[in-house]
Every structure is written in structure tokens, then in C-alpha cells.
Amino acid sequence: MQSRLVTMEEGKDPTNNSIRTNQSRVLPLRLLRFMVFLLGVGIVLSIISVRMNRSLGIRNIVPGTQPCFQEPMSLQNLIKPPLNYQHTMNDSELFWRASIVPQIKEYPFKRLPKIAFMFLTRGPLPLSPLWEKFFEGNEGLYSIYVHSLPSYRPNFSTSSVFYGRQIPGQMVEWGRMSMCDAERRLLANVLLDISNEWFVLLSEACIPLHNFSIVYRYISRSRFSFMGAFDEPGPYGRGRYNSNMLPEVDITQWRKGSQWFETNRNLAVDIVKDTKFYPKFEQFCRPACYVDEHYFPTMLTIQSPNLLANRSLTYVDWSRGGAHPATFGKNDITKNFFKKILEDQTCIYNNQPTSVCFLFARKFAPSALEALLQHSSEFFGF
């Protein structure tokens, strides 16, 4: 009895102590299960939220902050040239993008203007070693763009100036509007680089007739763009005019010129953004009306006649007759041959007479390459 009283007085009832011990063990177990349940629900909700964000394209961005993967907008990001010439734009998208131009003439940054050399080819560039010599040592003053048939896969080495210079091309038919489409496509791709100021159209059969310094100085100092635009009254000029061109083009405005041209940036934009004359030429200038000889000369004569030098910088020999100009092989590569092209000429440059009339020439066969390389220093100065 005494021992029982002692125990109760000290608050150590064995029965109550056992009950409390069991309750303390049950309570944490239930709490643990509840916390595990809440954790599982949270994980499921997080997974559902992530999947919904991905499917809806939603990004969780704290207001007033930039996502860590996005560079802040800067002028440098807007003006830097494309790192890769390949893109997924169709012609309509490309021409629209290329026609976006600044309305303020002064550039708010240091700009070194470049000449863009645009090669319109079927496939390989057999004369590329000669062009490699021409470009050597003039990095930063030029850019290169190549349009070839879609099936062609170039195999230039990584050290070549032509490596990676291919733009997305399409099929081209001689004498058809697809030829002008390819030329406009080249111009539009070149316009994406704000540093390109002058645009020269060349073929795989073209060669340079002077060293790079002379070519750059001649083009950059000219007050005019070089595109032939003649009013030829005969069957190969006005004889190709179609009265359905009215009212956009009157026969007195009809012009003919060489396909191979050089234009400045402003006129290149005019060519790319044209929607007024293009439908008329596409529909009513088909063989025997060769649209590549009439579309650009006529359009620019109507819009900007005072900006054209009315001649080409590319020498072509039509003296042998036929639908195509003469082709030159290894036996033609002589000093007298190039003297005739380089010295026995007279033309107008910036409203003054000059004997330097041609900077390029065509058509040269692959067989001429070895002789051209051997005599390039003597004949062309590079």
C-alpha cells in the first residue's frame, strides 16, 4: 500500500505512462505519412505544370528581370552579319527582310564598306584558284556569295574563301524569270549584312582583270552604278516589247543591257523590293524576250536613270555571233589578248573619259586556268 501511494504521489502511474508512450509513437507515423502524401502531390503538380508550360510556350520570368539565356538587346547584335548563309526563309520572307532599311543616312558606328561578289553558277567554280589569289590579303573588304543549283554540293576546303559561302538556291532556267529571281535572291542575301555596300554579279566563267586594290578603288569612288540600259530600236530591243506592259512600261522606256552588273546598296534595295514591274515582266517577257536583259535595265531607267553609268564592268565578246558570247580557252591567254581588253578601250568614268573600262571578263573555260594562274602577276597585277 505504501509503495502504491509513493508511486501515485510521484506521478508515475505505470498504466498512464504506457498509454502515452504508444500515442507518441503513433502520432509521428501519421504525420510522416501525411507529409509524404503532400510531397507526392507537389511533385505531380510540378510535372503537370512543366508540361503545360512547354506545350503552351510559356516561360516563367520574374517581372523586371531578363532570362539568364537571353542577351540584352544592343546595336551590335542588330548589325552583326549572319554567321551562316543557310536559312529557312522563302523568297517572299527574304525579300521583305532585305527591304528593311534605315531611314537615317549616317551610321552611328564605324563601318568599313565591302564589295559583295555574287557568283551565279550551275555548280562548281573551276576558276576559283584564280579568285583565291585575287582576294588574298584583302580580308574585311569583300564578301562572297554563291548561288548554284539546289542539287550541287560544294567541296571547298575550310581554308578556302568560298567555304560556306553558299546561299539557299533554286532551279534556274536560261532566259526565264527564274534567272532574275536568282539574282534578286543573291542581292537580298547580301543586303542582310549591313557592311556590304557594292554588289557585283559574276558567273563561274568570269575572271578579274585587275588586282583587288584597283577594283575596290574604282567601284567605291564611282558616283554611278554599272548597268547597261540601251534603247535599241531593232528586233532584239524594242522588237521584244509587249504592249501588255502598259501602263507600267511604255515602249519609249524599254531598255536592254548586259546581265552582269554592279550596283550600290540603294539600287539593290530597289531591285529586291519591286512589286510593280515584276508581274509584268514575268508574264509578258518570255523567250524570245530574254527577261534578264530587260527587267533590271528598264526598271532602274524608269526609277533612277541618273544613277546608272549605262555600261557594264564585265567584258564579253559577242563578235562571233549566235545566242551566246565567245568562250576563251588556254590558247587565248596571251598578252595581246588582254592588251585589247585592258588598253584598247575608251569609256566614261564619273563623267570623265578613261581607258579603264572593264574590271572583269567572261567566258573563260576551265582549260584556261593554268595559263591564267601562270601569268596573273604579269597580266593582272596579282
MOGI-V45393 format. One record per backbone hydrogen bond with DSSP energy under -1.0 kcal/mol. NH is the residue of the N-H (numbers start at 0). CO is the residue of the C=O. Records with the same first field share a line. If there is no record, write none. Layout:
NH = CO  CO
This chain:
4 = 0
5 = 1
6 = 2
7 = 3
8 = 4
9 = 5
10 = 7
11 = 6
16 = 12
17 = 13
18 = 14
19 = 15
20 = 16
21 = 17
22 = 18
23 = 19
24 = 20
25 = 21
26 = 22
29 = 25
30 = 26
31 = 27
32 = 28
33 = 29
34 = 30
35 = 31
36 = 32
37 = 33
38 = 34
39 = 35
40 = 36
41 = 37
42 = 38
43 = 39
44 = 40
45 = 41
46 = 42
47 = 43
48 = 44
49 = 45
50 = 46
51 = 47
52 = 48
53 = 49
54 = 50
55 = 51
56 = 52
57 = 52
64 = 61
69 = 66
77 = 73
78 = 74
79 = 75
93 = 89
94 = 90
95 = 91
96 = 92
97 = 93
98 = 94
99 = 96
113 = 194
114 = 140
115 = 197
116 = 142
117 = 199
118 = 144
119 = 201
120 = 146
127 = 124
129 = 126
130 = 126
131 = 127
132 = 128
133 = 129
134 = 130
135 = 131
137 = 134
140 = 137
142 = 114
144 = 116
145 = 164
146 = 118
148 = 121
151 = 148
159 = 156
162 = 159
164 = 161
166 = 145
175 = 172
178 = 175
180 = 176
181 = 177
182 = 178
183 = 179
184 = 180
185 = 181
186 = 182
187 = 183
188 = 184
189 = 185
190 = 186
192 = 189
195 = 192
196 = 113
197 = 113
198 = 262
199 = 115
200 = 260
201 = 117
205 = 202
206 = 360
208 = 358
214 = 210
215 = 211
216 = 212
217 = 213
218 = 214
219 = 215
220 = 216
224 = 306
225 = 261
229 = 255
231 = 229
236 = 233
237 = 231
238 = 233
239 = 236
240 = 237
244 = 241
245 = 242
248 = 244
252 = 249
255 = 229
256 = 292
261 = 225
262 = 198
264 = 196
267 = 263
268 = 264
269 = 265
270 = 266
271 = 267
272 = 268
280 = 276
281 = 277
282 = 278
283 = 279
284 = 280
288 = 285
292 = 289
293 = 290
294 = 290
297 = 293
298 = 294
299 = 295
300 = 296
301 = 297
302 = 298
303 = 299
306 = 303
308 = 224
314 = 359
320 = 317
325 = 316
327 = 362
331 = 328
333 = 331
337 = 333
338 = 334
339 = 335
340 = 336
341 = 337
342 = 338
343 = 338
344 = 342
346 = 353
348 = 351
351 = 348
353 = 346
356 = 354
358 = 312
359 = 312
360 = 206
361 = 314
363 = 204
364 = 327
367 = 364
368 = 365
371 = 367
372 = 368
373 = 369
374 = 370
378 = 374
379 = 375
380 = 375
381 = 375
